[in-house]
Amino acid sequence: MVTFILNDETISTGRPSGYSLLDFIRYDMGLTGTRTGCREGDCGACTVLVGTRKGDSVSYSSAVSCLMPLVNAHGRHIVTVEGINTGNISAVQRAIVDHSATQCGFCTPGIVMSLTAESLAARKTTPESAVASVSGNICRCTGYKSIEKAAAVIASALAGKPASDPVSWLVDRGELPAYFLSIAERLSLISPLPPEPAGVRGIAGGTDLMVQKADLLAETGTVTFLEREELKGITADSGRCVIGAAVTVSELGRSGLLKRHIPDLESYMQLIASEPVRNMATIGGNIVNASPIGDMSVMLLALNADATITDGRQERRVPLKNLFLAYKKLDIREGEYLKNITFPCSDDPPLFSFEKVSRRTHLDIASVNSAISLRINGDTIGECHLSAGGVSPVPLCLKKTASFLTGRQINAETLLQANEVIREEISPISDVRGSKEYKRLLLRQLFIAHFLKLFPRRLNLKIYEL
């Protein structure tokens, strides 16, 4: 039985573990404030809060319930728009009303829950972070400016929020119901689910599988939540950074260890999905999806990462560049799974750049993406790792181009010659995201953009020269 707290009620259900949380909320529990929209995690109408116990407290984040299988709710606090009712309008709801940030009202509950998640975040809320929190909410009526104005007012109202205990602060101010204060203790009484028998499909964030096979999982699917401790955490060990396969994209973006190696990490994260999806999607899921344009795969390839593969008894380490065998095919055998990703880390990390082009700047799938890491000896490239997505059947490590660049000076001539090597190393095809000629041009521009970003003064290039 999957057991969790839904608003103020402890729920146990025998529904299939792959059944959609959205459908359970609406059709089993009759809580229709959570709306059914796209069922692909794009529109945000089904946004809820997910509370996870951490010691004596509960940490909340936003999530799209359409992509969340019931099993992932086990032992957690799920909050719908009905669950934040105190009998009075909250500061979030008041700001939306006062600034006419709702018209037809269909999307409004999801927006309210996203902004409430920002209110509960253990960090300072700014106008920018408030606006970013609704990045996954589509509203066809308002034109968004009224929502942005409401978000700024909400950020002002949260100016005194303590990062150490936002829940108690909001309850004391009457912004949340008092039952929130008892959730940590109540969650501690819910026993973990027993291990599933061998052969049961494991699911992490669900942001891909719940799009592809939602009906199958809802009707017959039995899945287990991949929440083992060995799959969690970001640590440094023996000169390598170790990222558990179940680490979410949001957790990665907040990691101080990762930020030392990728200083612009937070801005890169804004190019990858919306906040509720980043809160659910895992690094391992992005890799084993084996998409040719997987953003995290492309970044990790440029960091010269390895994948740790295990069957639960024995482990083997595979260079990430060798893990992708062909389109959607991986060097993972029957009974094996991805345990973690590791890459070299030191007190003197290499320079790093990530670039992406998609039809929309944010929240979209890449047409072409690329990443590079390199070390410099004076004016010469000492070590280089270059990757690209969207130009091959797999996320591609551009080994020949990186080898060509190593030992060469950083100048326009080197980049022109390297571009010719790139052209021979890639094999793009025409599809809905662009023609093969367009993709070749995009990668050329992204390759140049890496160097213009990393060496704006030293290179002193004029675009037309290239």
C-alpha positions in Angstrom: 0.0 0.0 0.0 1.3 3.4 -0.9 0.9 5.7 2.1 1.3 9.5 2.2 -0.3 12.6 3.7 -2.6 14.4 1.3 -3.1 17.9 2.7 -4.2 17.0 6.3 -5.2 13.4 5.7 -3.1 10.3 5.8 -3.9 8.2 2.8 -3.2 4.5 2.0 -4.1 3.2 -1.4 -3.9 0.0 -3.3 -3.9 1.7 -6.7 -1.1 0.6 -9.0 2.1 2.2 -8.0 2.4 3.7 -11.5 -1.0 5.4 -11.3 -0.7 9.1 -11.8 -0.8 11.3 -8.7 -2.9 13.8 -10.7 -5.6 11.3 -11.4 -5.6 10.1 -7.8 -6.0 13.6 -6.5 -8.8 14.5 -8.9 -10.8 11.4 -9.5 -10.1 9.3 -6.4 -10.1 12.1 -3.8 -12.3 14.7 -5.6 -9.8 17.5 -5.2 -10.5 19.3 -8.5 -8.4 22.4 -7.8 -5.5 20.5 -9.3 -6.2 20.8 -13.0 -5.6 18.4 -15.9 -3.8 20.2 -18.8 -1.1 18.8 -21.0 -0.2 15.7 -19.1 3.4 16.2 -20.2 4.7 18.5 -17.5 4.6 21.6 -19.7 1.6 23.7 -18.6 1.9 23.6 -14.8 -1.9 23.5 -14.2 -1.4 20.3 -12.0 1.3 21.8 -9.8 1.3 20.6 -6.2 3.7 20.9 -3.2 5.8 17.8 -2.3 7.1 17.8 1.3 10.0 15.5 2.1 11.1 14.9 5.7 14.6 15.8 6.6 15.3 15.1 10.2 12.8 17.0 12.3 11.7 19.3 9.5 10.0 19.0 6.1 11.4 20.5 2.9 8.9 21.6 0.2 9.2 21.9 -3.5 6.9 22.3 -6.5 6.1 19.3 -8.7 3.8 18.5 -11.6 1.5 15.8 -10.4 0.8 14.5 -13.9 4.3 13.1 -14.1 4.4 11.8 -10.6 3.6 8.1 -10.1 1.9 7.3 -6.8 4.9 5.3 -5.6 6.9 8.5 -5.5 4.4 10.1 -3.1 5.0 7.4 -0.5 6.2 8.8 2.8 5.8 12.4 1.6 3.4 15.3 2.2 1.4 16.2 -0.9 -0.3 19.6 -0.8 -3.0 20.7 -3.3 -4.5 24.2 -3.5 -7.2 23.1 -1.1 -4.6 22.2 1.5 -3.3 25.7 2.0 -6.7 27.1 3.0 -6.6 28.9 6.3 -10.1 30.4 6.0 -8.5 33.6 4.8 -6.9 34.6 1.6 -3.1 34.2 1.7 -0.5 36.8 0.7 0.1 34.8 -2.5 -3.6 34.7 -3.4 -4.1 38.4 -2.4 -1.3 39.6 -4.7 -2.7 37.6 -7.6 -6.2 39.1 -7.0 -5.0 42.7 -6.5 -2.9 42.7 -9.7 -5.5 41.0 -11.9 -3.2 38.1 -12.4 -6.0 35.7 -13.2 -8.7 35.7 -15.8 -10.3 32.4 -16.8 -8.8 30.9 -13.7 -7.9 27.5 -15.1 -4.2 27.9 -14.5 -4.5 29.9 -11.3 -4.3 27.1 -8.8 -1.0 25.9 -10.3 0.4 29.4 -10.2 -0.6 29.7 -6.6 1.1 26.5 -5.7 4.3 27.4 -7.5 4.5 30.8 -5.7 3.6 29.0 -2.4 6.6 26.7 -3.0 8.8 29.7 -3.4 7.4 31.0 -0.1 8.4 27.8 1.6 11.9 27.6 0.0 14.7 27.8 2.6 16.3 30.8 1.0 15.7 34.5 0.5 12.9 35.2 -1.9 13.6 37.9 -4.5 11.4 39.3 -7.3 13.6 37.3 -9.7 13.3 34.0 -7.8 9.5 34.5 -7.4 9.2 35.0 -11.2 11.4 32.0 -11.8 9.2 29.8 -9.6 6.3 30.2 -12.1 8.5 29.3 -15.1 6.6 26.1 -15.5 3.1 27.7 -15.5 1.5 28.6 -18.8 -1.3 31.2 -18.7 -3.0 32.1 -22.0 -5.1 35.0 -20.6 -3.0 37.5 -18.7 0.1 38.1 -20.9 2.2 37.4 -17.7 3.0 41.0 -16.8 0.3 41.0 -14.1 1.7 37.7 -12.8 5.2 39.3 -12.7 3.8 42.3 -10.7 2.1 39.9 -8.3 5.4 38.0 -7.9 7.2 41.2 -7.0 4.7 42.0 -4.3 4.9 38.5 -2.9 8.7 38.8 -2.7 8.3 42.0 -0.7 5.9 40.3 1.7 8.4 37.6 2.3 11.3 39.9 3.0 11.5 38.8 6.7 11.2 35.1 6.0 13.9 33.1 7.9 15.7 30.6 5.7 16.1 28.3 8.7 12.3 27.7 9.3 10.0 29.2 6.7 7.1 26.8 7.6 6.7 28.0 11.2 7.1 31.7 10.1 4.3 31.3 7.5 2.1 29.5 10.0 2.6 32.2 12.6 1.6 34.8 10.0 -1.5 32.9 9.1 -0.3 32.2 5.6 -0.4 28.4 6.1 -2.7 26.1 8.1 -1.4 25.1 11.5 -1.4 21.4 10.6 1.8 22.0 8.7 3.6 22.0 12.0 2.8 18.4 12.7 3.7 16.9 9.3 7.3 16.0 10.1 6.2 13.8 13.1 3.4 12.3 11.1 5.7 11.4 8.2 8.1 9.6 10.6 5.3 7.1 11.4 5.0 6.0 7.8 7.2 2.9 7.2 9.3 2.6 4.0 7.9 0.4 1.3 9.3 -3.1 1.2 11.7 -4.0 -1.6 10.1 -5.0 -4.8 10.9 -8.4 -6.3 13.5 -8.7 -9.0 12.4 -7.6 -12.4 10.1 -4.7 -11.2 10.8 -1.5 -13.2 12.5 1.2 -11.2 11.4 4.8 -11.6 13.2 7.9 -10.4 11.7 11.3 -11.3 9.2 9.9 -13.8 9.5 12.9 -16.1 10.2 10.8 -19.2 8.6 7.4 -18.4 5.3 9.0 -17.3 5.1 10.8 -20.6 5.9 7.8 -22.7 3.9 5.0 -20.9 1.5 6.8 -18.5 -1.5 4.7 -19.5 0.3 1.4 -19.3 1.7 2.2 -15.9 -1.7 3.4 -14.7 -3.5 0.3 -15.7 -1.0 -2.5 -15.1 2.3 -1.0 -14.1 4.1 -1.9 -10.9 7.1 0.3 -10.3 9.4 0.9 -7.4 10.8 4.3 -6.4 14.6 4.5 -6.9 15.3 6.2 -3.6 18.2 4.1 -2.2 20.9 6.0 -0.3 23.6 4.8 -2.7 21.8 6.8 -5.4 21.8 10.1 -3.5 24.2 12.9 -2.7 27.0 14.9 -4.3 30.3 14.3 -2.7 34.1 14.6 -3.4 36.0 11.3 -3.0 39.7 10.6 -3.9 39.9 13.5 -6.3 36.6 12.8 -8.0 33.2 14.4 -7.7 30.5 11.7 -7.2 26.9 12.5 -8.3 24.3 9.9 -7.3 22.0 8.8 -10.1 18.9 9.9 -8.2 20.2 13.5 -7.6 17.7 15.9 -9.1 18.6 18.6 -11.6 17.6 21.2 -8.9 19.9 19.6 -6.4 22.7 19.7 -8.9 22.1 23.3 -9.6 22.3 24.2 -5.9 25.5 22.2 -5.2 28.4 24.3 -4.0 30.8 21.6 -5.1 29.5 21.7 -8.7 29.5 25.5 -8.8 33.3 25.5 -8.1 33.7 23.5 -11.3 30.9 25.2 -13.3 30.7 28.8 -12.1 27.7 29.6 -14.3 25.8 26.4 -13.3 22.7 28.3 -12.0 22.3 30.2 -15.2 22.7 26.9 -17.2 20.0 25.3 -15.1 17.5 27.9 -16.3 17.9 26.6 -19.8 16.9 23.1 -18.7 13.1 22.5 -18.2 11.0 24.4 -15.6 11.5 24.5 -11.9 8.8 21.8 -11.0 10.3 19.5 -13.6 13.9 20.2 -12.4 12.7 19.3 -8.9 11.7 15.9 -10.1 14.0 15.0 -13.0 17.2 13.1 -12.1 20.7 13.1 -13.5 20.6 9.3 -14.0 17.3 9.6 -15.8 18.6 12.2 -18.2 21.5 9.9 -19.0 19.7 6.6 -19.4 17.1 8.3 -21.5 20.0 8.3 -24.0 18.6 11.3 -25.9 21.0 12.7 -28.5 20.3 16.2 -27.1 20.3 15.4 -23.3 21.6 18.6 -21.7 23.2 16.9 -18.6 24.8 14.2 -20.8 26.5 16.9 -22.9 27.7 18.8 -19.8 29.1 15.7 -18.2 30.8 14.5 -21.3 32.8 17.8 -21.3 33.8 17.1 -17.7 35.3 13.8 -18.8 32.9 11.9 -16.6 32.6 8.1 -16.0 29.4 6.1 -15.2 29.4 3.6 -12.4 27.2 0.6 -13.5 26.2 -2.1 -11.0 23.9 -5.1 -10.7 23.8 -4.7 -6.9 26.8 -7.0 -6.3 29.6 -6.0 -8.7 30.4 -2.6 -10.2 32.1 -1.5 -13.3 33.2 2.0 -14.4 32.5 3.0 -18.0 33.7 6.3 -19.5 30.5 8.2 -20.3 31.7 8.7 -23.9 31.6 4.9 -24.3 28.2 4.4 -22.5 26.2 5.5 -25.5 26.4 2.8 -28.1 23.8 3.9 -30.7 20.5 5.7 -30.8 18.8 5.0 -27.4 21.2 2.1 -26.8 23.5 2.0 -23.7 26.2 -0.3 -22.4 24.0 -1.3 -19.5 23.2 -5.1 -19.4 20.1 -6.9 -18.1 19.9 -6.5 -14.3 22.3 -3.6 -14.2 21.5 0.0 -13.4 23.4 3.4 -13.2 24.6 4.0 -9.7 26.5 7.3 -10.1 28.4 9.6 -12.3 32.0 10.7 -11.4 34.4 13.2 -12.9 37.9 14.6 -11.8 37.7 17.4 -9.4 40.4 19.6 -7.9 41.1 22.9 -6.2 42.1 24.2 -9.7 39.2 23.2 -11.9 39.3 23.6 -15.7 37.5 26.4 -17.6 34.0 25.3 -18.6 31.3 26.6 -21.0 27.9 25.3 -22.0 25.8 26.6 -24.9 22.4 25.7 -26.1 20.1 26.7 -29.0 16.4 25.9 -29.0 13.3 27.4 -30.4 12.6 29.1 -27.1 15.5 30.3 -25.0 14.2 28.6 -21.9 12.2 25.5 -21.1 12.7 23.9 -24.4 14.5 20.9 -26.0 17.7 21.8 -27.7 18.2 21.9 -31.4 21.9 21.7 -30.8 23.9 22.0 -27.5 27.5 21.9 -26.7 30.0 22.0 -23.8 33.7 22.4 -23.4 36.2 22.2 -20.6 39.9 23.1 -21.0 43.1 24.0 -19.2 45.4 26.6 -20.5 49.2 26.9 -20.5 49.9 30.5 -21.4 48.3 31.0 -24.8 48.2 27.3 -25.5 45.4 24.7 -24.9 46.9 22.1 -22.5 43.8 19.8 -22.1 40.5 19.8 -23.8 37.2 17.9 -23.7 34.4 19.0 -26.1 30.9 17.6 -26.6 27.8 18.2 -28.6 24.2 17.1 -28.9 21.8 17.1 -31.8 24.5 16.3 -34.4 24.8 12.5 -34.0 22.6 9.6 -32.9 24.1 9.9 -29.4 25.4 12.7 -27.2 28.8 13.0 -28.8 32.2 13.4 -27.3 34.2 15.3 -30.0 37.4 13.4 -29.4 39.1 14.2 -32.7 38.4 18.0 -32.4 39.6 18.0 -28.8 42.8 16.2 -29.8 43.3 18.7 -32.6 42.9 21.7 -30.2 45.3 20.3 -27.6 48.7 22.0 -27.8 47.5 24.7 -30.1 47.4 28.4 -29.6 44.0 30.2 -29.0 43.5 32.3 -32.1 41.1 32.6 -35.0 43.2 30.4 -37.3 43.0 27.5 -34.7 39.2 27.9 -34.4 38.7 27.9 -38.2 40.8 24.7 -38.6 39.1 23.1 -35.6 35.7 23.8 -37.2 36.8 21.7 -40.3 37.6 18.8 -38.0 34.2 19.2 -36.3 32.4 19.1 -39.7 34.0 15.7 -40.4 33.3 14.3 -36.9 29.5 15.0 -36.7 26.7 13.5 -38.6 23.5 15.6 -38.1 20.2 14.7 -39.8 17.3 16.9 -40.8 14.3 16.7 -38.5 11.6 18.9 -36.9 14.3 20.9 -35.0 16.2 21.9 -38.1 18.0 20.8 -41.3 21.3 19.1 -41.1 22.9 22.2 -42.7 21.3 24.4 -40.0 22.6 22.1 -37.2 26.2 22.2 -38.6 26.0 26.0 -38.6 24.6 26.0 -35.1 27.4 23.9 -33.7 30.0 26.1 -35.5 28.5 29.2 -33.8 28.3 27.4 -30.3 31.9 26.3 -30.7 33.0 29.9 -31.4 30.8 31.1 -28.5 32.6 28.9 -26.0 35.9 30.7 -26.8 34.4 34.2 -27.0 32.9 33.6 -23.6 36.0 32.1 -22.0 38.6 34.4 -23.6 36.9 37.7 -24.4 40.1 39.8 -24.0 42.8 37.3 -24.9 41.1 36.2 -28.1 39.8 39.6 -29.2 38.0 38.1 -32.1 35.7 39.8 -34.5 32.8 37.6 -35.5 33.1 38.3 -39.2 36.7 36.9 -39.2 35.2 33.5 -38.5 
